[in-house]
């Protein structure tokens, strides 16, 4: 698309152009970090928050690292609770 004042692009995409996919994995990385932290500190809080962020990263943002983030958060949640039960 060009302006009426010359062939300068306007920065707009034509109708029907594919949507830009998310290239960042910010939510997935935060979810992984929270999953690892939940092994030691407050697994119910950090593990659940990490799991929710990982699910949002998978369903809404379609991030590449979302599935490993779900696994790490779930393992951190369950592992932290088991570790807390064994040490209590």
C-alpha positions, 0 to 999 in steps of 0.5 A: 500500500502506498500513499497518494504522495508517492511510492512510500510505504504506509506500514499497513499490511494488505487485507488477508495478510497472515498474522505475525506469529509470536517469536518470543518465549517470555511466558514459557521461560517465566513458567519454567523458572517458577516451576524450578523454584516451586521444587523448593519454595511454596510449590502450591503458589509458584507451581500453579502460577507457572502452570497457568502461565505455561497454559496461556503461553500454549493456547493464546500466544502459541510459544514454542517452549510452552509444552516443556514449560507445562511439564517443568511446572507440573513436575515442580508442583508435584515434586515440591509437594512430595518433597515437602511431605517427605521432609515434614 
